[in-house]
Amino acid sequence: QVQFVESGGGLVQPGGSLRLSCTASQNIRSIYTMGWYRQAPGKQRELVARITGVTTTNYADSVKGRFTISRDNAKNTVYLEMNNLKSEDTGIYYCNFAGGIWGQGTQVTVSS
C-alpha cells in the first residue's frame, strides 16, 4: 500500500513561510483527492487543505488565503506552501488520502 514521507517542517517566526513536501512510495496519479492534515498539541487531527485532480482545491477557513496546496504527479509529490504563519499553525503536518496509511508527519513550530 502507498506510503507517504512528509518533509519541510521546522521552526519559523510568526509571519514566516514554509513549504512542505509529501512524497509517495507509489504513483499517485490514480489518487484523485489528496489532503494535508495537521494535529496541534492536545487537539484532534484536522484537514487543512485538499486537492482534487490537479487544480481543484479546498481549504479550512483558518488557512484560506495563506496556504496553497499543489501536486506533481510525475514526482509523486504533494506540496503545501504556507505563508504568513501564525502560532496557531503549530502542529504535526501529514498528507494522506481517504483510507490511506498515516506517515510520520513533519513538525511545524511557529514561535518567536
TORPA-4810 file (N, C-alpha, C, O; in nm, 3 decimals):
<nodes>
NODE_1_0.085_-0.118_0.000_0.000_0.000_0.000_0.089_0.124_0.000_0.199_0.123_0.055_Q
NODE_2_0.040_0.229_-0.062_0.120_0.350_-0.076_0.152_0.408_0.061_0.067_0.411_0.151_V
NODE_3_0.275_0.454_0.077_0.320_0.520_0.200_0.369_0.659_0.166_0.415_0.686_0.055_Q
NODE_4_0.360_0.749_0.264_0.397_0.888_0.243_0.509_0.929_0.338_0.515_0.884_0.452_F
NODE_5_0.598_1.013_0.288_0.703_1.072_0.370_0.691_1.222_0.359_0.708_1.280_0.252_V
NODE_6_0.660_1.285_0.472_0.646_1.430_0.477_0.778_1.496_0.519_0.853_1.440_0.599_E
NODE_7_0.805_1.613_0.465_0.928_1.685_0.499_0.907_1.835_0.481_0.806_1.879_0.427_S
NODE_8_1.003_1.912_0.529_0.999_2.057_0.510_0.958_2.137_0.631_0.958_2.260_0.627_G
NODE_9_0.922_2.068_0.740_0.882_2.140_0.860_1.002_2.204_0.929_1.116_2.187_0.888_G
NODE_10_0.972_2.277_1.035_1.079_2.340_1.111_1.024_2.447_1.203_0.903_2.460_1.224_G
NODE_11_1.118_2.524_1.259_1.083_2.634_1.347_1.086_2.764_1.266_1.185_2.793_1.199_L
NODE_12_0.980_2.840_1.273_0.971_2.964_1.197_0.903_3.070_1.282_0.819_3.039_1.366_V
NODE_13_0.940_3.195_1.260_0.879_3.305_1.335_0.742_3.339_1.279_0.715_3.314_1.161_Q
NODE_14_0.655_3.395_1.360_0.525_3.440_1.308_0.545_3.532_1.187_0.632_3.619_1.187_P
NODE_15_0.463_3.510_1.085_0.475_3.585_0.961_0.565_3.520_0.859_0.571_3.564_0.745_G
NODE_16_0.634_3.416_0.899_0.726_3.347_0.809_0.656_3.248_0.718_0.534_3.235_0.718_G
NODE_17_0.737_3.177_0.639_0.684_3.084_0.539_0.759_2.951_0.546_0.874_2.944_0.588_S
NODE_18_0.690_2.847_0.505_0.749_2.714_0.489_0.682_2.646_0.371_0.568_2.676_0.335_L
NODE_19_0.756_2.555_0.310_0.699_2.473_0.204_0.716_2.327_0.242_0.828_2.277_0.254_R
NODE_20_0.605_2.259_0.262_0.607_2.118_0.297_0.596_2.032_0.172_0.531_2.070_0.074_L
NODE_21_0.662_1.916_0.176_0.655_1.820_0.067_0.608_1.687_0.122_0.637_1.651_0.236_S
NODE_22_0.537_1.615_0.040_0.489_1.481_0.075_0.515_1.392_-0.045_0.452_1.408_-0.149_C
NODE_23_0.608_1.297_-0.029_0.644_1.209_-0.139_0.588_1.070_-0.114_0.604_1.014_-0.006_T
NODE_24_0.523_1.016_-0.214_0.459_0.885_-0.203_0.553_0.775_-0.254_0.641_0.800_-0.337_A
NODE_25_0.532_0.654_-0.201_0.614_0.540_-0.241_0.570_0.483_-0.375_0.641_0.402_-0.436_S
NODE_26_0.452_0.525_-0.422_0.399_0.476_-0.549_0.340_0.595_-0.626_0.324_0.705_-0.572_Q
NODE_27_0.307_0.570_-0.750_0.244_0.672_-0.832_0.111_0.716_-0.771_0.028_0.633_-0.732_N
NODE_28_0.092_0.847_-0.764_-0.031_0.899_-0.703_-0.131_0.949_-0.806_-0.232_1.010_-0.771_I
NODE_29_-0.103_0.925_-0.931_-0.192_0.977_-1.036_-0.335_0.927_-1.019_-0.431_0.998_-1.049_R
NODE_30_-0.348_0.802_-0.969_-0.481_0.743_-0.953_-0.551_0.785_-0.824_-0.669_0.755_-0.804_S
NODE_31_-0.477_0.854_-0.737_-0.538_0.903_-0.611_-0.594_1.041_-0.640_-0.522_1.140_-0.641_I
NODE_32_-0.725_1.044_-0.664_-0.787_1.165_-0.715_-0.779_1.282_-0.616_-0.750_1.395_-0.655_Y
NODE_33_-0.804_1.252_-0.489_-0.804_1.357_-0.387_-0.698_1.329_-0.282_-0.694_1.222_-0.222_T
NODE_34_-0.611_1.427_-0.262_-0.508_1.420_-0.158_-0.529_1.537_-0.062_-0.574_1.644_-0.101_M
NODE_35_-0.495_1.513_0.063_-0.513_1.620_0.162_-0.392_1.638_0.250_-0.314_1.545_0.271_G
NODE_36_-0.377_1.759_0.302_-0.283_1.788_0.410_-0.363_1.807_0.538_-0.464_1.877_0.541_W
NODE_37_-0.315_1.743_0.642_-0.381_1.747_0.772_-0.280_1.798_0.875_-0.159_1.791_0.853_Y
NODE_38_-0.330_1.848_0.985_-0.240_1.883_1.095_-0.303_1.843_1.227_-0.425_1.838_1.243_R
NODE_39_-0.214_1.814_1.321_-0.257_1.783_1.457_-0.183_1.875_1.552_-0.062_1.863_1.571_Q
NODE_40_-0.256_1.966_1.610_-0.198_2.058_1.707_-0.190_1.988_1.843_-0.265_1.893_1.869_A
NODE_41_-0.101_2.033_1.929_-0.088_1.972_2.061_-0.222_1.969_2.135_-0.287_2.072_2.151_P
NODE_42_-0.261_1.849_2.180_-0.383_1.835_2.257_-0.512_1.841_2.177_-0.621_1.845_2.234_G
NODE_43_-0.499_1.841_2.044_-0.618_1.850_1.960_-0.624_1.734_1.861_-0.526_1.664_1.839_K
NODE_44_-0.741_1.717_1.804_-0.757_1.612_1.703_-0.699_1.655_1.570_-0.687_1.774_1.541_Q
NODE_45_-0.663_1.559_1.491_-0.615_1.586_1.357_-0.726_1.650_1.274_-0.842_1.608_1.280_R
NODE_46_-0.689_1.751_1.196_-0.788_1.820_1.114_-0.736_1.837_0.972_-0.615_1.845_0.949_E
NODE_47_-0.829_1.843_0.877_-0.794_1.866_0.738_-0.773_2.016_0.718_-0.859_2.096_0.755_L
NODE_48_-0.660_2.054_0.659_-0.634_2.196_0.634_-0.641_2.231_0.486_-0.673_2.345_0.451_V
NODE_49_-0.612_2.135_0.398_-0.617_2.163_0.255_-0.637_2.033_0.179_-0.593_1.926_0.222_A
NODE_50_-0.704_2.043_0.065_-0.735_1.925_-0.015_-0.723_1.963_-0.162_-0.760_2.073_-0.203_R
NODE_51_-0.670_1.870_-0.241_-0.663_1.893_-0.385_-0.728_1.775_-0.455_-0.696_1.659_-0.428_I
NODE_52_-0.820_1.804_-0.545_-0.890_1.704_-0.624_-0.848_1.720_-0.769_-0.860_1.828_-0.826_T
NODE_53_-0.799_1.611_-0.828_-0.743_1.626_-0.961_-0.614_1.705_-0.949_-0.534_1.682_-0.858_G
NODE_54_-0.595_1.800_-1.041_-0.473_1.880_-1.039_-0.499_2.023_-0.996_-0.410_2.090_-0.945_V
NODE_55_-0.621_2.070_-1.015_-0.645_2.213_-0.993_-0.756_2.248_-0.896_-0.767_2.364_-0.857_T
NODE_56_-0.838_2.154_-0.855_-0.949_2.186_-0.764_-0.901_2.177_-0.620_-0.860_2.070_-0.574_T
NODE_57_-0.906_2.289_-0.548_-0.854_2.293_-0.412_-0.959_2.344_-0.314_-1.047_2.421_-0.350_T
NODE_58_-0.948_2.299_-0.190_-1.033_2.346_-0.082_-0.946_2.366_0.042_-0.847_2.295_0.063_N
NODE_59_-0.984_2.465_0.123_-0.904_2.498_0.241_-0.993_2.519_0.363_-1.108_2.563_0.352_Y
NODE_60_-0.937_2.486_0.479_-1.004_2.522_0.604_-1.007_2.675_0.614_-0.917_2.743_0.565_A
NODE_61_-1.109_2.727_0.677_-1.122_2.873_0.689_-1.001_2.935_0.756_-0.961_3.047_0.724_D
NODE_62_-0.942_2.862_0.849_-0.831_2.915_0.927_-0.704_2.937_0.844_-0.615_3.012_0.886_S
NODE_63_-0.694_2.872_0.727_-0.571_2.885_0.646_-0.598_2.946_0.510_-0.505_2.970_0.433_V
NODE_64_-0.724_2.972_0.480_-0.761_3.026_0.348_-0.689_3.158_0.322_-0.688_3.247_0.407_K
NODE_65_-0.629_3.168_0.205_-0.556_3.289_0.168_-0.410_3.288_0.211_-0.333_3.375_0.169_G
NODE_66_-0.371_3.191_0.293_-0.233_3.183_0.341_-0.163_3.057_0.295_-0.042_3.058_0.273_R
NODE_67_-0.238_2.947_0.279_-0.181_2.818_0.239_-0.222_2.786_0.095_-0.331_2.823_0.050_F
NODE_68_-0.133_2.717_0.024_-0.162_2.671_-0.111_-0.118_2.528_-0.127_-0.002_2.495_-0.103_T
NODE_69_-0.211_2.442_-0.167_-0.179_2.301_-0.192_-0.161_2.281_-0.341_-0.232_2.341_-0.423_I
NODE_70_-0.066_2.196_-0.376_-0.044_2.162_-0.518_0.012_2.021_-0.525_0.049_1.963_-0.423_S
NODE_71_0.017_1.967_-0.645_0.070_1.831_-0.662_0.145_1.821_-0.792_0.115_1.891_-0.889_R
NODE_72_0.242_1.732_-0.793_0.318_1.699_-0.914_0.314_1.548_-0.927_0.392_1.477_-0.864_D
NODE_73_0.223_1.499_-1.007_0.206_1.354_-1.019_0.330_1.286_-1.076_0.358_1.171_-1.043_N
NODE_74_0.403_1.355_-1.159_0.525_1.296_-1.218_0.630_1.270_-1.111_0.713_1.180_-1.126_A
NODE_75_0.626_1.347_-1.003_0.720_1.330_-0.893_0.657_1.259_-0.774_0.721_1.242_-0.670_K
NODE_76_0.532_1.218_-0.788_0.459_1.151_-0.679_0.460_1.236_-0.552_0.473_1.184_-0.441_N
NODE_77_0.447_1.366_-0.568_0.464_1.457_-0.456_0.349_1.557_-0.448_0.299_1.606_-0.549_T
NODE_78_0.309_1.583_-0.324_0.209_1.686_-0.294_0.278_1.791_-0.207_0.355_1.758_-0.118_V
NODE_79_0.247_1.918_-0.234_0.313_2.028_-0.163_0.211_2.109_-0.083_0.092_2.112_-0.115_Y
NODE_80_0.261_2.176_0.020_0.180_2.272_0.093_0.267_2.396_0.117_0.360_2.393_0.197_L
NODE_81_0.235_2.503_0.047_0.304_2.630_0.064_0.230_2.706_0.174_0.109_2.729_0.165_E
NODE_82_0.304_2.744_0.277_0.242_2.811_0.392_0.306_2.948_0.411_0.428_2.958_0.430_M
NODE_83_0.225_3.052_0.406_0.273_3.189_0.422_0.204_3.256_0.539_0.098_3.211_0.585_N
NODE_84_0.264_3.364_0.587_0.208_3.441_0.698_0.168_3.348_0.813_0.057_3.353_0.865_N
NODE_85_0.263_3.265_0.851_0.234_3.164_0.954_0.204_3.228_1.089_0.260_3.332_1.125_L
NODE_86_0.115_3.163_1.162_0.072_3.209_1.293_0.102_3.101_1.397_0.123_2.985_1.363_K
NODE_87_0.104_3.141_1.522_0.135_3.044_1.628_0.036_2.928_1.628_0.071_2.815_1.662_S
NODE_88_-0.088_2.958_1.591_-0.189_2.852_1.590_-0.173_2.753_1.475_-0.246_2.655_1.467_E
NODE_89_-0.077_2.777_1.387_-0.046_2.682_1.280_0.050_2.573_1.330_0.078_2.478_1.258_D
NODE_90_0.098_2.587_1.451_0.190_2.488_1.508_0.124_2.352_1.516_0.008_2.340_1.557_T
NODE_91_0.199_2.248_1.477_0.147_2.114_1.485_0.227_2.020_1.397_0.324_2.060_1.333_G
NODE_92_0.185_1.895_1.395_0.246_1.796_1.306_0.158_1.789_1.181_0.037_1.774_1.190_I
NODE_93_0.221_1.801_1.066_0.151_1.802_0.938_0.169_1.670_0.865_0.280_1.617_0.855_Y
NODE_94_0.059_1.618_0.816_0.056_1.491_0.744_-0.013_1.508_0.610_-0.098_1.596_0.593_Y
NODE_95_0.023_1.422_0.515_-0.057_1.415_0.394_-0.117_1.275_0.386_-0.062_1.180_0.441_C
NODE_96_-0.228_1.264_0.318_-0.294_1.135_0.307_-0.413_1.146_0.213_-0.447_1.254_0.166_N
NODE_97_-0.474_1.032_0.188_-0.600_1.025_0.116_-0.693_0.939_0.200_-0.649_0.875_0.295_F
NODE_98_-0.821_0.937_0.166_-0.920_0.864_0.243_-0.885_0.716_0.249_-0.875_0.650_0.145_A
NODE_99_-0.865_0.663_0.370_-0.834_0.523_0.387_-0.686_0.489_0.378_-0.649_0.372_0.389_G
NODE_100_-0.602_0.589_0.360_-0.460_0.566_0.347_-0.390_0.546_0.481_-0.448_0.569_0.587_G
NODE_101_-0.265_0.502_0.474_-0.185_0.481_0.594_-0.116_0.612_0.630_-0.061_0.680_0.543_I
NODE_102_-0.120_0.648_0.757_-0.058_0.773_0.801_0.093_0.758_0.811_0.144_0.656_0.858_W
NODE_103_0.165_0.861_0.766_0.309_0.863_0.780_0.349_0.924_0.913_0.267_0.937_1.003_G
NODE_104_0.477_0.960_0.923_0.529_1.016_1.048_0.495_1.164_1.062_0.493_1.217_1.173_Q
NODE_105_0.468_1.229_0.952_0.439_1.372_0.958_0.566_1.455_0.969_0.676_1.401_0.984_G
NODE_106_0.548_1.586_0.962_0.659_1.678_0.978_0.616_1.789_1.074_0.507_1.845_1.061_T
NODE_107_0.702_1.820_1.169_0.668_1.915_1.275_0.685_2.059_1.225_0.789_2.094_1.168_Q
NODE_108_0.584_2.139_1.247_0.589_2.283_1.219_0.568_2.356_1.350_0.468_2.336_1.418_V
NODE_109_0.664_2.441_1.385_0.652_2.521_1.507_0.665_2.668_1.471_0.766_2.710_1.414_T
NODE_110_0.563_2.744_1.505_0.563_2.888_1.477_0.575_2.960_1.610_0.483_2.960_1.692_V
NODE_111_0.691_3.022_1.629_0.717_3.086_1.758_0.825_3.190_1.742_0.916_3.176_1.661_S
NODE_112_0.815_3.296_1.822_0.919_3.399_1.821_1.024_3.368_1.928_1.120_3.444_1.943_S
</nodes>
